[in-house]
Amino acid sequence: MHYTQMGKLGIQSSSFGLGCMRFNGAASGDSVIDEQKAISLIRRAIDGGVTYLDTAYVYLDKTSETVVGKALRDGYREKVTIATKMPMEYVHNREEMEALLESELKKLQTDHIDFYLMHGINREKWEYFKSIGAPEFFNDMKQAGKIRYKCFSFHGPYEEFEYILNDWDWDLVQIQYNFMDIDYQAGKKGLELAGSKGIPVVIMEGLLGGRLARAPGNVQALYDAFPVKRSPVEWAFRWLCNHPAVSVVLSGCNEAEQIDENLRIFDTVAPGVMDASELELMDKVREAYLSRTKIGCTGCRYCMPCPNGVDIPGVFSVWNSVSLYDTDPKGNWDLRQIREKDHGADRCIQCGACEAACPQHLSIIDSLQSAWQELHAQ
Ligand SMILES: NC(=O)c1ccc[n+]([C@@H]2O[C@H](COP(=O)([O-])OP(=O)(O)OC[C@H]3O[C@@H](n4cnc5c(N)ncnc54)[C@H](OP(=O)(O)O)[C@@H]3O)[C@@H](O)[C@H]2O)c1
């Protein structure tokens, strides 16, 4: 396992951080978590050297923190740092922030949270958090030893990231970043701004929710032509860790094989290990993807549940996958499931609830219509 210095904090972390948002097929609509499997995956990662776990109050229908807490019994808590988050929607004043933090500590079965994040903020949400006294609360909790570091995760444009980063003395930030998103959201500029201030950066969506793990034909051809053979996942993580400002790369794994593969990969990563030919390869890979992707949905499910029953990430996932892999939608099992369960885009009543919730700010309503038409074109 490669370990990094976390900027100005003066502590170390494994480069591989386990994301606890996608256990047990939550991305496909199944919210029932297989506890024993999730616990064994978490412990497998820790036994392999992972020291950073990322969860949140809302993940997996609010069950993620509970499962993490159970996994960290029997001496595992002492081996890791925990990152969890305060969601804006659940707090309106000091009392509610206190109650929420206490409930998180209880679920996580711990007396302190290492990295406490304001969850998924942009400028508007940051202003809201300030208006209810969240910065003072975070300072007080830090002093009381209930949280060690005050942090935020971010979804929004770069300008808002810069504003928020410069507006308070943050200890750590979490941003979406991968070789496709260099100019998207905080992007490379945001990563480097945080790095220049010594603020450690944790990466989410490093594989774009798994999409970068499955190379379409034109991308695989580029990988195959390169003299050194690596899996798409290895290329993606290697590219991220090559940047010296990246402290931790989160990956949400669903299977033991994925944990093992990622543990192997994170043995080989380090800042500056990629040579010019490798970096050039990744530029070409980016172009090859861009020529095929239909919509930048990462399957984070912030848009769900749709009030009228549309499986929004499911429809977009099929749309992208059919385009990326050049497959016939008629034979697509996921699309059949969506139709059989009556979760298709034809149910959309254009209420816009999804667009307000989407951290990628996608034009969901129009895209759903286009996707449905294209998927049923013949
Ligand atoms: N704060 C926020 O706003 C926010 C938003 C999003 C995410 N997050 C956090 O960031 C974490 C990471 O994000 P993410 O889950 O989107 O990460 P990701 O690494 O982009 O995607 C995870 C998916 O990649 C696939 N994968 C991982 N390792 C693989 C391997 N070795 N081989 C093949 N496929 C592999 C799996 O997909 P399959 O399941 O398809 O196999 C897995 O579910 C989350 O778990 C969560 O903790 C935070």
The ligand as a Tripos MOL2 file, in Angstrom:
@<TRIPOS>MOLECULE
LIG
   48    52     1     0     0
SMALL
NO_CHARGES

@<TRIPOS>ATOM
      1 N1        -19.4490   13.5800   -0.9170 N.am      1 LIG1
      2 C1        -20.0570   13.3830   -2.0460 C.2       1 LIG1
      3 O1        -20.7440   14.2570   -2.5420 O.2       1 LIG1
      4 C2        -19.8330   12.0540   -2.7330 C.ar      1 LIG1
      5 C3        -20.3840   11.7760   -3.9980 C.ar      1 LIG1
      6 C4        -20.0660   10.5890   -4.5980 C.ar      1 LIG1
      7 C5        -19.2210    9.6940   -3.9330 C.ar      1 LIG1
      8 N2        -18.7100    9.9580   -2.7110 N.ar      1 LIG1
      9 C6        -17.8140    9.0250   -1.9870 C.3       1 LIG1
     10 O2        -16.7500    8.6520   -2.7970 O.3       1 LIG1
     11 C7        -16.6730    7.2230   -2.8340 C.3       1 LIG1
     12 C8        -16.1220    6.8060   -4.1430 C.3       1 LIG1
     13 O3        -17.0060    7.2040   -5.1860 O.3       1 LIG1
     14 P1        -17.4820    6.1060   -6.1590 P.3       1 LIG1
     15 O4        -18.1120    4.9780   -5.4100 O.co2     1 LIG1
     16 O5        -18.3020    6.7970   -7.1770 O.co2     1 LIG1
     17 O6        -16.0740    5.5970   -6.7250 O.3       1 LIG1
     18 P2        -15.6360    5.0870   -8.1080 P.3       1 LIG1
     19 O7        -14.3100    4.4820   -7.8370 O.co2     1 LIG1
     20 O8        -15.7210    6.1430   -9.1550 O.co2     1 LIG1
     21 O9        -16.6800    3.9610   -8.5120 O.3       1 LIG1
     22 C9        -16.8580    2.8130   -7.7290 C.3       1 LIG1
     23 C10       -17.2450    1.6640   -8.6410 C.3       1 LIG1
     24 O10       -16.1240    1.3420   -9.4640 O.3       1 LIG1
     25 C11       -16.1040   -0.0390   -9.7220 C.3       1 LIG1
     26 N3        -14.8130   -0.5840   -9.2770 N.ar      1 LIG1
     27 C12       -14.0740   -0.2490   -8.1850 C.ar      1 LIG1
     28 N4        -12.9340   -0.9730   -8.1620 N.ar      1 LIG1
     29 C13       -12.9560   -1.7760   -9.2550 C.ar      1 LIG1
     30 C14       -12.0710   -2.7550   -9.7780 C.ar      1 LIG1
     31 N5        -10.9110   -3.0440   -9.1860 N.pl3     1 LIG1
     32 N6        -12.4120   -3.3830  -10.9170 N.ar      1 LIG1
     33 C15       -13.5630   -3.1020  -11.5550 C.ar      1 LIG1
     34 N7        -14.4460   -2.1850  -11.1080 N.ar      1 LIG1
     35 C16       -14.1330   -1.5310   -9.9710 C.ar      1 LIG1
     36 C17       -17.2950   -0.6300   -8.9860 C.3       1 LIG1
     37 O11       -18.3490   -0.5930   -9.9340 O.3       1 LIG1
     38 P3        -19.3940   -1.8060  -10.1140 P.3       1 LIG1
     39 O12       -20.1990   -1.7690   -8.8720 O.co2     1 LIG1
     40 O13       -20.1550   -1.4240  -11.3410 O.co2     1 LIG1
     41 O14       -18.5880   -3.0610  -10.2550 O.co2     1 LIG1
     42 C18       -17.5710    0.3890   -7.9160 C.3       1 LIG1
     43 O15       -18.8830    0.3850   -7.4650 O.3       1 LIG1
     44 C19       -18.0830    6.7490   -2.5390 C.3       1 LIG1
     45 O16       -18.1470    5.4410   -2.0950 O.3       1 LIG1
     46 C20       -18.4850    7.7420   -1.5080 C.3       1 LIG1
     47 O17       -17.9810    7.3020   -0.2680 O.3       1 LIG1
     48 C21       -19.0010   11.1360   -2.1270 C.ar      1 LIG1
@<TRIPOS>BOND
     1     1     2 1
     2     2     3 2
     3     2     4 1
     4     4     5 ar
     5     4    48 ar
     6     5     6 ar
     7     6     7 ar
     8     7     8 ar
     9     8     9 1
    10     8    48 ar
    11     9    10 1
    12     9    46 1
    13    10    11 1
    14    11    12 1
    15    11    44 1
    16    12    13 1
    17    13    14 1
    18    14    15 2
    19    14    16 1
    20    14    17 1
    21    17    18 1
    22    18    19 2
    23    18    20 1
    24    18    21 1
    25    21    22 1
    26    22    23 1
    27    23    24 1
    28    23    42 1
    29    24    25 1
    30    25    26 1
    31    25    36 1
    32    26    27 ar
    33    26    35 ar
    34    27    28 ar
    35    28    29 ar
    36    29    30 ar
    37    29    35 ar
    38    30    31 1
    39    30    32 ar
    40    32    33 ar
    41    33    34 ar
    42    34    35 ar
    43    36    37 1
    44    36    42 1
    45    37    38 1
    46    38    39 2
    47    38    40 1
    48    38    41 1
    49    42    43 1
    50    44    45 1
    51    44    46 1
    52    46    47 1
@<TRIPOS>SUBSTRUCTURE
     1 LIG1         1 GROUP 0 **** ****
